[in-house]
C-alpha cells in the first residue's frame, strides 16, 4: 500500500511492442479451431446475407424504377436476372409485376434478417465457447503456479487478465467475423457498379485512399492509447483488491481518506485514458461518416448532371443504385479502421493473457515421478539444505538433521530465522535443490508435488474459508473423503460441538472468509480439514496461536492421539505447546543453533534458554519480542 509496485521485467516486456503481432493473432484464432462446424455454418450464412444485401438495391433501382416505372427495356446496370424472374412470376400467378417486385424485396429483406441473426448467434456461440476455454486455461495455469509466482505478481492484476482482458478479446473475435462478411458484398457491388458506369465508380473510388490514410493514422494513434487504458485499469483492479482484502487494517489505521485519494488518482488516470480512446474512436467515426456523405453528394451531383445531358448517359435507376451501394462500398473500408482499433485494444489484452499462460513454472515436476508406497513411514532427512528468496539474502544456510519416523520435531527461533521457509520447502511450495531433502529416503524433487502434498498435512495460523458449507470446507470437494470421515475428523479435534450448534450443522453455509465463525472455530476447522485427509506427516505452523487456552488444552489432548502414528513437525513460539516433543530444533538466522531433547537444547541454546526464561520464569513478559514468523 506504499504506491505502485514495480512488476518483474518479464511481466511487462510483452507490452512494449508497436507492431501487430500476427503470431499472437494466429494463436488467438487457434482457440476457435474446436468450433469449426458452427463457424463454417456462420460463414455460409454470411454469404447468404451478403447475396441478398446486393440483390435489394438491384430490385429497387433496376427492376422497379428503370424497368417497371420508367419502361427501360435495357437498363445500364445489370439486373442479375431479376427482371426475367419477375415477369415469369407475373405470368404464373397473374399478379402485377410491381406487386411481385415489392414482394420479392420483402422476402429478401426477411432473408437478410433471419440469415444475419443465425450468423451472429453461431458466431457469438463459437467465440464465447472458445474464450471460456481460454479463461479456464488461464485459471488452471494460475492454480498451478508455485508460491514464488505470487511473491512477484499481485492478485488484482492477474484478475484483470481473467476478466477484463478476455472480454476485450470477445469484442475482437465477434466483430472480426462480421467484418469479414462485409467484404463479400463490397466486391460484388463494385463489380456491378463498374458494369453500370465506370467513370462514376472511379470517382467514388477516389475516396478510398482518403479512408485508407485515415485508418492508417488512427491505427498508429490508437494502440498506445489502448495500451495505457488497459494498464491503468489493471492498476485500478489491483488497488480495489488490496483495499478490500485488507479493509480491517485500513479502517483500524484510519487510512480510508488516503487510500480513497490514491484510488481516485488511479481512477482519474483510467478515466483520462479511456476518454482519449473514446475521443479518437468518435472522431474516426465522424470523419468516416463525413467522407461517406461527401461521396453521396458527389454521386447525386454527377448523376444529376449525367441525367440532364443530351443524350443521357445514365438512368435514374443507376443513380439510385449507386446511392444505395455507397454503404456497401464504404462501410468495409470504414470498418477496416474500426477493426484496427478493436485489434489494438485486444492485442494489449491478448499479450497479457498469453503472457499469463506462458509464465514459466519456477520448478518443474519430475518426468518420471517416484512411486510411493500406500503408507509412508515418515522419516525426514535434511542434507545441507540451503535456500534464498533473493540470491543476495540467504534464508537457510546449510541445515543437516534427521527426523525419526513417527516422532515429533519442534522448531523454534526468533522472527526471520527460516522456520516457515523450512516447511514450505518440505511441501515444495518453493523449489528444492535435488539431494537436500528426503522423505523415507526418497528425494522430494523426484516426487510429484500433488502426490507429496497428499502425504503432508499442513495447518497454518491463517485458515482460509471457501464459499460453501462447513462440510465442503472440510472435504474441499474430495470424493475420497466421506461425510462420515469428515464428521469423525471434526469430532477428533473437538470441532463437532460448535458445528452442531450451527443452524444447519455440517450443512451450514459459511459467510465470506468465514465471518460467521470465531477465529478459534476457523482454526478448529483447519485441524478437521487436514485430519480428514489422514496424512502420514503433520505440520503445525503456530496452529494454536489463535485459540483460547481452554480450546487449546482440548486440542493438545486430541493432537497427542493423532501424533501416535504420524511424523509431526511443530513450529511454535509458545513453548508450552511443545513440552512433549521428541526433539527441538533451534534456528537463528537460518542456521542450526541446537538440536536435541528439551533438556539438552535448554542447556546448549542461548536463544531457547532466553525464550524459556521469558515464558516460564517471567510470565509478565511472555512472548517478549519473539512473536511473528519468517
Secondary structure as UniProt FT lines:
FT   HELIX           9..12
FT   HELIX           13..15
FT   HELIX           22..30
FT   TURN            31..32
FT   HELIX           33..35
FT   HELIX           36..58
FT   HELIX           59..69
FT   TURN            80..81
FT   HELIX           82..93
FT   HELIX           97..143
FT   HELIX           147..152
FT   HELIX           155..162
FT   HELIX           164..196
FT   HELIX           198..245
FT   HELIX           247..252
FT   TURN            253..254
FT   HELIX           256..308
FT   HELIX           316..358
FT   TURN            367..368
FT   STRAND          380..387
FT   TURN            391..392
FT   STRAND          396..403
FT   TURN            405..406
FT   STRAND          408..412
FT   TURN            415..416
FT   HELIX           419..426
FT   TURN            427..428
FT   TURN            434..435
FT   STRAND          437..439
FT   TURN            440..441
FT   STRAND          442..443
FT   HELIX           444..446
FT   HELIX           449..455
FT   STRAND          456..459
FT   STRAND          468..469
FT   HELIX           470..475
FT   TURN            476..477
FT   TURN            479..480
FT   HELIX           483..492
FT   TURN            493..494
FT   HELIX           496..500
FT   TURN            503..504
FT   HELIX           505..507
FT   STRAND          509..510
FT   HELIX           512..514
FT   TURN            515..516
FT   HELIX           519..532
FT   TURN            533..534
FT   STRAND          537..541
FT   TURN            543..546
FT   HELIX           549..562
FT   HELIX           563..565
FT   STRAND          567..571
FT   HELIX           575..578
FT   TURN            579..580
FT   STRAND          583..588
FT   TURN            589..590
FT   STRAND          591..596
FT   HELIX           598..604
FT   HELIX           606..612
FT   HELIX           613..617
FT   HELIX           619..621
FT   TURN            622..625
//
